């Protein structure tokens, strides 16, 4: 079955790149449909570049009360390749 929402706190920036690509290219496509949302928590704002390969719309919110500053990525319009 496909899901509407996945909320993730996986530390993609500290994982090996092959694991990131496995999750985004092999794992997520099995569960996502075009209107699924993916919410990712990260301490790295430049994480957006990695997500743009998989989603056509990304909205970034900053959590200023968190130290170090954290970012919430709302990813929409999953691109299935």
Number of C-alpha atoms within 10 A of each C-alpha: 6 12 14 12 16 14 12 14 10 12 13 19 14 8 10 9 10 9 12 18 13 11 12 16 15 12 12 18 17 13 14 21 18 14 12 16 19 22 18 20 22 21 17 15 16 11 16 16 10 14 18 14 14 20 19 12 13 19 11 15 13 15 14 10 8 10 8 10 13 17 20 20 22 17 23 19 17 22 15 14 7
